Amino acid sequence: MEDDGYWNRSGRAFNFDDDNEDIDLKSLEISIDIGTGGGRGSGGGILNDDTISEASFDNTASTYNLSIKSLISDEELKLILDEQSMDDNMIAKGMKPEEELKLLRRQLQNTLYTPSPIATARKLLQGKLVSFEVFKSLQDKQQLLDAVIDIGCPGDSLLSVVLFLDKTLNTKDFQVILKSRPKALQHYLQYLSQRHVEAAIDLLKDLGKYNEAMLLEFQTVLRLESMTERKAKLQAMMTHCANNRVCSLYQQILHAALKLFALVEAERNNLNNMVDVNSSPVEVLYACCAKNTNWKDPDITQLISPYRLCNDQHISAGQFDWTALNERARSQAYADLQHIFEQVPTWHPIKQKQFHINISLELAVMRLHELNAPASVIYMFLSNVSSASDKLELAKRVKCTKAIIDALTTLKDVPQLLQIRDSLADRSEEQFYCDNAIKQVQTKRWTTDSIKLKL
């Protein structure tokens, strides 16, 4: 073995790319020197790459005849073969005929040999080019999709596998696979929603997802520019929803949309062209508030009545209050705010007007201050803040003197009241108001809490 020609004593050499002679590979025995680790260096070996064209063999007694299975497990060997079989299959320009022949042989091998789904998923995760055509059976395709999902491949890789399944499977099997894999279904629906909306709607209906299909179709209808076409589509959707298991809430949405389109079509000119076919219910409500002239005794039978619109479109009370507040304040119709927010409750036995608002008082006060509403209007809202400390803080932020005085009076803070009085203009209305507040705090009143009974 110390002789330099030891590794070249084979009777003849052979070439893997030689097609002229038939070589019986089973009769060849690979000799491996355990002591030196082989003649090609560590990590090399006959499985390295296509550049190895020759190997030497020796049948001397000093060599060991070992099976490849004793060096590497079947699973690891399969992974190595998968890695070598999935290189870039593109034939570069100027490639030599010998190299092109090797690449074509490898491509032929790929068509006959199916790599493991895990190895293919790893290639996709690395951004390498992979051919899916080797996965032919239904089971292989399912395993490939599961491997891509489990390994966490990006959406484009997952979508490419889903599109491959869509292309090569029948509709029934493809839908069964998607139904049991929500992540794959989600990516596929996003793809269809951007390119083939009708196909996405049909897929959702076939999978029994009628509510999702209705919402997607409703979004599609809202993109139509023609009012006539929109109404026809909505009428067809209403008929379809009645015959299928669509929840009542979605049916109400369709019914409200039909009513809204009818209102816009009939009253667009009356609303001074403030709305069009693409206006939302809140935008139409704003236009109706601007057109309404009777807030004291509103007529809900009118088509453009803000209260009727809220009922037809299921607009919340808070959204109505916010919209009416902004519109009336912008129009400087501050007197209407009292009629909107001070109402007589039907359940109250005394039938007295009460202030009622469905949004935060702080939000309403700050919005009126931003719109430069008069102090008297802001004071009307501040006077309904129940907490004296909160009222004081909010009144200072909007600089409402009367509200500040009321809060300090409730807190019985005489020093602060005296300080405010000195800062006010002499003989002004606010100074008189502050003087009365100070007198009220300083006047002793007999109350049940202050009476002490002595036996």
C-alpha positions as CSV (number, residue, x, y, z in Angstrom):
1,M,0.0,0.0,0.0
2,E,3.0,2.3,0.3
3,D,3.6,2.0,-3.4
4,D,2.6,5.1,-5.3
5,G,0.9,3.0,-8.0
6,Y,-1.3,1.2,-5.5
7,W,-4.4,3.2,-6.3
8,N,-4.0,2.7,-10.1
9,R,-3.6,-1.1,-10.3
10,S,-7.1,-1.7,-11.7
11,G,-7.1,-3.7,-14.9
12,R,-9.0,-1.0,-16.7
13,A,-10.7,2.3,-16.0
14,F,-14.3,3.1,-16.9
15,N,-16.2,6.3,-17.6
16,F,-19.8,6.9,-16.5
17,D,-20.5,8.9,-19.6
18,D,-19.2,6.1,-22.0
19,D,-22.1,4.7,-24.0
20,N,-20.1,2.6,-26.4
21,E,-19.6,-0.3,-24.0
22,D,-21.8,-2.0,-21.5
23,I,-20.2,-2.2,-18.0
24,D,-21.6,-4.5,-15.3
25,L,-21.6,-2.2,-12.3
26,K,-22.6,-5.0,-10.0
27,S,-19.4,-6.8,-10.7
28,L,-17.4,-3.8,-9.5
29,E,-16.4,-3.6,-5.9
30,I,-15.7,-0.1,-4.4
31,S,-12.5,-0.2,-2.3
32,I,-12.3,2.1,0.6
33,D,-9.2,2.5,2.8
34,I,-10.5,2.9,6.3
35,G,-7.1,4.1,7.6
36,T,-6.5,6.9,5.1
37,G,-10.2,7.9,4.4
38,G,-10.1,7.2,0.6
39,G,-8.0,8.5,-2.2
40,R,-10.1,11.5,-3.2
41,G,-10.1,13.3,0.1
42,S,-12.7,13.6,2.9
43,G,-16.2,14.6,1.9
44,G,-15.6,13.4,-1.7
45,G,-16.4,10.0,-2.9
46,I,-18.1,8.6,-5.9
47,L,-21.4,10.5,-5.1
48,N,-19.7,13.9,-5.3
49,D,-20.8,15.3,-8.7
50,D,-20.7,14.6,-12.5
51,T,-17.1,15.8,-12.8
52,I,-15.9,12.4,-11.4
53,S,-15.5,10.3,-14.4
54,E,-13.1,7.6,-13.2
55,A,-12.7,5.4,-10.2
56,S,-10.0,2.8,-9.4
57,F,-10.7,-0.6,-7.9
58,D,-8.5,-3.2,-6.3
59,N,-9.2,-6.7,-5.2
60,T,-6.2,-7.1,-2.9
61,A,-6.8,-8.7,0.5
62,S,-5.9,-5.5,2.3
63,T,-9.0,-3.6,1.2
64,Y,-12.5,-3.8,2.7
65,N,-15.6,-4.3,0.6
66,L,-18.3,-2.2,2.3
67,S,-21.9,-1.5,1.3
68,I,-23.0,2.2,0.9
69,K,-25.8,1.5,3.4
70,S,-23.2,0.8,6.1
71,L,-21.9,4.4,5.7
72,I,-25.1,6.4,5.3
73,S,-28.8,5.7,6.1
74,D,-31.3,5.3,3.3
75,E,-33.1,8.5,4.3
76,E,-29.9,10.6,4.2
77,L,-28.9,9.0,0.9
78,K,-32.3,9.9,-0.5
79,L,-31.9,13.5,0.6
80,I,-28.4,13.7,-1.0
81,L,-29.8,12.4,-4.3
82,D,-32.7,14.8,-4.1
83,E,-30.3,17.7,-3.6
84,Q,-28.3,16.7,-6.6
85,S,-31.3,16.0,-8.8
86,M,-32.9,19.4,-8.3
87,D,-30.2,21.8,-9.5
88,D,-31.0,24.4,-12.1
89,N,-32.2,22.6,-15.3
90,M,-31.8,25.6,-17.6
91,I,-29.3,24.9,-20.4
92,A,-26.9,27.9,-20.6
93,K,-25.8,29.3,-23.9
94,G,-22.4,28.1,-25.1
95,M,-22.5,24.8,-23.1
96,K,-20.3,22.0,-24.4
97,P,-22.0,19.0,-25.9
98,E,-20.7,16.7,-23.2
99,E,-22.0,19.0,-20.4
100,E,-25.3,19.4,-22.2
101,L,-25.6,15.6,-22.5
102,K,-25.0,15.2,-18.7
103,L,-27.7,17.8,-18.0
104,L,-30.2,16.1,-20.3
105,R,-29.5,12.8,-18.6
106,R,-30.2,14.4,-15.2
107,Q,-33.5,15.9,-16.5
108,L,-34.5,12.4,-17.7
109,Q,-33.7,11.0,-14.3
110,N,-35.9,13.7,-12.7
111,T,-38.9,12.6,-14.8
112,L,-38.4,9.0,-13.6
113,Y,-37.6,9.7,-9.9
114,T,-39.7,11.6,-7.4
115,P,-37.7,13.6,-4.8
116,S,-39.0,13.9,-1.3
117,P,-41.5,16.7,-0.6
118,I,-39.4,18.0,2.2
119,A,-36.3,18.5,0.0
120,T,-38.5,20.2,-2.6
121,A,-40.0,22.5,0.0
122,R,-36.5,23.4,1.2
123,K,-35.5,24.3,-2.3
124,L,-38.5,26.6,-2.5
125,L,-37.7,28.2,0.8
126,Q,-34.2,29.0,-0.6
127,G,-35.7,30.6,-3.7
128,K,-34.4,27.9,-6.1
129,L,-36.1,26.8,-9.3
130,V,-37.9,23.5,-8.8
131,S,-39.9,21.4,-11.2
132,F,-43.2,20.0,-9.9
133,E,-43.8,17.7,-12.9
134,V,-42.1,14.8,-11.1
135,F,-45.0,14.8,-8.5
136,K,-47.6,12.8,-10.4
137,S,-49.8,10.9,-8.0
138,L,-52.5,12.5,-5.8
139,Q,-50.7,11.4,-2.7
140,D,-47.4,12.9,-3.8
141,K,-49.1,16.3,-4.5
142,Q,-50.8,16.3,-1.2
143,Q,-47.5,15.6,0.6
144,L,-45.8,18.4,-1.4
145,L,-48.4,20.9,-0.4
146,D,-48.3,19.8,3.3
147,A,-44.5,20.1,3.3
148,V,-44.6,23.6,1.9
149,I,-47.2,24.6,4.5
150,D,-45.3,22.9,7.4
151,I,-41.9,24.3,6.6
152,G,-43.2,27.9,6.4
153,C,-42.5,28.7,2.7
154,P,-43.5,32.3,1.6
155,G,-46.8,33.0,0.0
156,D,-45.6,33.0,-3.6
157,S,-44.0,29.5,-3.1
158,L,-47.2,28.2,-1.5
159,L,-49.3,29.7,-4.3
160,S,-47.1,28.1,-7.0
161,V,-47.8,24.7,-5.5
162,V,-51.5,25.4,-5.2
163,L,-51.6,26.5,-8.9
164,F,-49.8,23.3,-9.9
165,L,-52.4,21.3,-8.1
166,D,-55.2,23.3,-9.7
167,K,-53.7,22.6,-13.1
168,T,-53.1,18.9,-12.7
169,L,-56.0,17.7,-10.5
170,N,-59.7,17.4,-11.1
171,T,-62.0,19.9,-9.5
172,K,-63.4,17.6,-6.9
173,D,-60.0,16.5,-5.5
174,F,-58.6,20.0,-5.7
175,Q,-61.5,21.4,-3.6
176,V,-61.2,18.7,-1.1
177,I,-57.5,19.5,-0.6
178,L,-58.2,23.2,-0.2
179,K,-61.1,22.7,2.2
180,S,-58.9,20.9,4.7
181,R,-56.0,23.4,4.3
182,P,-57.2,26.9,5.2
183,K,-53.8,28.6,4.6
184,A,-53.6,27.3,1.1
185,L,-57.3,28.3,0.5
186,Q,-56.6,31.8,1.8
187,H,-53.7,32.4,-0.6
188,Y,-55.6,30.9,-3.5
189,L,-58.7,33.1,-2.9
190,Q,-56.5,36.2,-2.7
191,Y,-55.0,35.3,-6.0
192,L,-58.4,34.7,-7.6
193,S,-59.9,37.9,-6.0
194,Q,-57.3,40.0,-7.9
195,R,-57.5,38.2,-11.2
196,H,-60.7,36.1,-11.5
197,V,-63.3,37.4,-9.0
198,E,-66.1,35.3,-10.5
199,A,-64.0,32.1,-10.0
200,A,-63.3,33.0,-6.4
201,I,-67.1,33.5,-5.8
202,D,-67.9,30.2,-7.4
203,L,-65.2,28.4,-5.4
204,L,-66.6,29.8,-2.1
205,K,-70.1,28.7,-3.1
206,D,-68.8,25.2,-4.0
207,L,-67.1,24.9,-0.6
208,G,-70.3,25.9,1.2
209,K,-69.0,29.3,2.3
210,Y,-72.1,31.3,1.2
211,N,-71.6,34.3,3.6
212,E,-68.0,34.9,2.3
213,A,-69.2,34.5,-1.3
214,M,-71.9,37.1,-0.7
215,L,-69.5,39.6,0.8
216,L,-67.0,39.2,-2.0
217,E,-69.8,39.5,-4.7
218,F,-71.2,42.6,-2.8
219,Q,-67.8,44.3,-3.0
220,T,-67.7,43.5,-6.7
221,V,-71.1,45.1,-7.3
222,L,-70.1,48.2,-5.5
223,R,-67.3,48.7,-8.0
224,L,-69.8,49.0,-10.9
225,E,-70.3,52.5,-12.2
226,S,-73.7,52.0,-13.7
227,M,-76.6,52.4,-11.2
228,T,-78.9,50.2,-13.3
229,E,-76.3,47.4,-13.4
230,R,-75.8,47.7,-9.7
231,K,-79.5,47.4,-8.9
232,A,-79.9,44.4,-11.2
233,K,-76.9,42.6,-9.6
234,L,-78.3,43.3,-6.1
235,Q,-81.7,42.0,-7.0
236,A,-80.1,38.8,-8.3
237,M,-78.1,38.5,-5.1
238,M,-81.2,39.0,-3.0
239,T,-82.9,36.1,-4.8
240,H,-79.8,33.9,-4.4
241,C,-79.5,34.7,-0.6
242,A,-83.1,33.8,-0.1
243,N,-82.5,30.3,-1.6
244,N,-79.2,29.7,0.3
245,R,-78.0,29.7,3.8
246,V,-76.9,33.3,4.1
247,C,-77.2,34.9,7.5
248,S,-80.0,37.5,8.1
249,L,-77.4,40.3,8.7
250,Y,-76.0,40.0,5.2
251,Q,-79.5,40.0,3.8
252,Q,-80.2,43.3,5.7
253,I,-77.0,44.8,4.1
254,L,-78.3,44.0,0.6
255,H,-81.7,45.4,1.4
256,A,-80.2,48.6,2.8
257,A,-78.0,49.0,-0.2
258,L,-81.0,48.8,-2.6
259,K,-82.8,51.4,-0.5
260,L,-79.8,53.7,-0.6
261,F,-79.4,53.5,-4.3
262,A,-83.1,54.2,-4.8
263,L,-82.8,57.3,-2.5
264,V,-79.7,58.6,-4.4
265,E,-81.3,58.1,-7.7
266,A,-84.5,59.9,-6.8
267,E,-83.2,62.7,-4.6
268,R,-79.8,63.5,-6.0
269,N,-80.8,66.8,-7.4
270,N,-82.8,67.7,-4.3
271,L,-79.6,67.0,-2.2
272,N,-77.7,69.6,-4.3
273,N,-75.7,66.8,-5.9
274,M,-73.8,66.3,-2.7
275,V,-74.0,62.5,-3.2
276,D,-73.5,60.1,-6.1
277,V,-73.5,56.4,-6.8
278,N,-70.4,55.8,-4.7
279,S,-71.5,57.7,-1.6
280,S,-71.6,55.8,1.7
281,P,-74.6,55.8,4.0
282,V,-72.9,58.3,6.3
283,E,-72.1,60.7,3.5
284,V,-75.8,60.5,2.4
285,L,-76.8,61.1,6.0
286,Y,-74.6,64.3,6.1
287,A,-76.3,65.6,3.0
288,C,-79.8,64.8,4.5
289,C,-78.8,66.7,7.7
290,A,-77.8,69.7,5.6
291,K,-81.1,69.6,3.7
292,N,-83.3,69.1,6.8
293,T,-85.0,72.3,8.0
294,N,-87.2,71.1,10.8
295,W,-85.4,69.6,13.7
296,K,-87.9,70.5,16.3
297,D,-90.7,68.4,14.9
298,P,-89.0,66.1,12.3
299,D,-91.1,64.4,9.6
300,I,-89.8,60.9,9.3
301,T,-92.1,60.1,6.3
302,Q,-89.9,62.2,4.1
303,L,-87.5,60.1,2.0
304,I,-84.6,62.4,2.9
305,S,-85.4,62.6,6.6
306,P,-82.1,61.9,8.6
307,Y,-84.0,59.8,11.1
308,R,-85.7,57.7,8.4
309,L,-82.3,57.2,6.7
310,C,-80.7,56.0,9.9
311,N,-83.5,53.5,10.4
312,D,-83.3,52.2,6.8
313,Q,-79.5,52.0,6.7
314,H,-79.1,50.7,10.3
315,I,-76.8,53.6,11.2
316,S,-76.0,53.7,14.9
317,A,-77.2,56.4,17.2
318,G,-73.6,57.4,17.9
319,Q,-72.8,57.8,14.2
320,F,-76.0,59.9,13.8
321,D,-75.1,62.2,16.7
322,W,-71.5,62.7,15.4
323,T,-72.7,63.4,11.9
324,A,-75.5,65.8,12.9
325,L,-73.1,67.6,15.3
326,N,-70.5,68.3,12.7
327,E,-73.0,69.3,10.0
328,R,-75.0,71.7,12.1
329,A,-71.8,73.2,13.7
330,R,-70.2,73.7,10.2
331,S,-73.5,75.3,9.0
332,Q,-73.5,77.5,12.2
333,A,-77.0,76.3,12.9
334,Y,-76.3,76.1,16.6
335,A,-80.0,76.4,17.7
336,D,-80.7,73.0,16.1
337,L,-78.3,71.3,18.4
338,Q,-80.6,71.8,21.3
339,H,-83.5,70.1,19.4
340,I,-81.2,67.2,18.4
341,F,-79.8,66.5,21.9
342,E,-82.6,67.7,24.2
343,Q,-85.5,65.5,23.7
344,V,-88.6,64.3,25.6
345,P,-88.2,60.6,26.4
346,T,-91.3,58.6,25.7
347,W,-90.9,56.5,28.8
348,H,-90.5,59.5,31.2
349,P,-93.8,60.1,33.2
350,I,-93.2,63.9,33.6
351,K,-92.5,64.4,29.9
352,Q,-89.6,66.8,30.5
353,K,-86.8,67.4,28.0
354,Q,-83.6,65.7,28.9
355,F,-80.1,66.0,27.4
356,H,-79.1,62.8,25.7
357,I,-76.0,62.1,23.6
358,N,-74.6,58.8,22.3
359,I,-71.0,59.9,22.0
360,S,-68.5,61.1,24.5
361,L,-69.2,64.5,25.9
362,E,-65.5,65.3,25.9
363,L,-65.3,64.4,22.2
364,A,-68.3,66.6,21.4
365,V,-67.0,69.6,23.4
366,M,-63.5,69.4,21.8
367,R,-65.1,69.1,18.4
368,L,-67.3,72.2,18.9
369,H,-64.3,74.1,20.2
370,E,-62.3,73.2,17.0
371,L,-65.2,74.4,14.9
372,N,-65.3,77.8,16.8
373,A,-68.7,77.3,18.3
374,P,-70.0,80.0,20.7
375,A,-69.2,79.7,24.4
376,S,-73.0,79.4,25.1
377,V,-73.2,76.3,22.9
378,I,-70.1,74.7,24.5
379,Y,-71.5,75.6,28.0
380,M,-74.7,73.7,27.1
381,F,-72.7,70.5,26.6
382,L,-70.3,71.1,29.6
383,S,-73.2,71.6,32.0
384,N,-74.2,68.0,31.4
385,V,-70.8,66.6,32.6
386,S,-71.6,64.9,35.9
387,S,-68.2,64.8,37.5
388,A,-67.1,68.3,38.8
389,S,-63.4,67.5,38.5
390,D,-63.8,66.3,34.9
391,K,-65.9,69.3,34.1
392,L,-63.3,71.7,35.5
393,E,-60.5,70.1,33.5
394,L,-62.4,70.1,30.3
395,A,-63.7,73.6,30.8
396,K,-60.1,74.9,31.3
397,R,-59.1,73.2,28.0
398,V,-61.8,75.0,26.0
399,K,-61.6,78.2,28.2
400,C,-65.3,78.2,29.1
401,T,-65.4,80.5,32.2
402,K,-69.0,79.8,33.3
403,A,-68.3,76.1,33.3
404,I,-65.2,76.6,35.3
405,I,-67.1,78.7,37.9
406,D,-69.8,75.9,38.1
407,A,-67.2,73.2,38.7
408,L,-65.4,75.3,41.4
409,T,-68.8,76.0,43.0
410,T,-69.6,72.3,43.2
411,L,-66.1,71.7,44.6
412,K,-66.6,74.6,47.1
413,D,-63.2,76.0,46.2
414,V,-63.6,79.7,47.3
415,P,-60.0,80.8,46.9
416,Q,-60.0,79.7,43.2
417,L,-63.3,81.5,42.7
418,L,-61.9,84.7,44.2
419,Q,-58.9,84.4,42.0
420,I,-61.0,84.0,38.9
421,R,-63.2,86.9,39.9
422,D,-60.2,89.2,40.1
423,S,-59.2,88.2,36.6
424,L,-62.5,89.0,35.0
425,A,-63.5,92.4,33.5
426,D,-65.3,94.7,35.9
427,R,-69.1,94.7,35.8
428,S,-69.1,92.0,33.2
429,E,-71.7,89.3,33.0
430,E,-69.2,86.6,33.9
431,Q,-68.0,88.6,37.0
432,F,-71.6,88.9,38.2
433,Y,-72.0,85.2,37.7
434,C,-68.9,84.5,39.7
435,D,-70.1,86.8,42.6
436,N,-73.3,84.9,42.9
437,A,-71.4,81.6,42.9
438,I,-69.2,82.9,45.7
439,K,-72.2,84.0,47.8
440,Q,-73.8,80.6,47.3
441,V,-70.7,78.8,48.6
442,Q,-70.2,81.1,51.6
443,T,-73.9,81.2,52.6
444,K,-74.5,78.7,55.5
445,R,-77.5,76.5,54.9
446,W,-79.2,74.3,57.4
447,T,-79.2,70.7,56.2
448,T,-80.0,67.5,57.9
449,D,-76.4,66.6,58.0
450,S,-75.5,69.7,60.0
451,I,-78.3,69.5,62.5
452,K,-77.1,67.9,65.8
453,L,-79.8,66.8,68.2
454,K,-79.0,67.1,71.9
455,L,-80.9,65.1,74.5
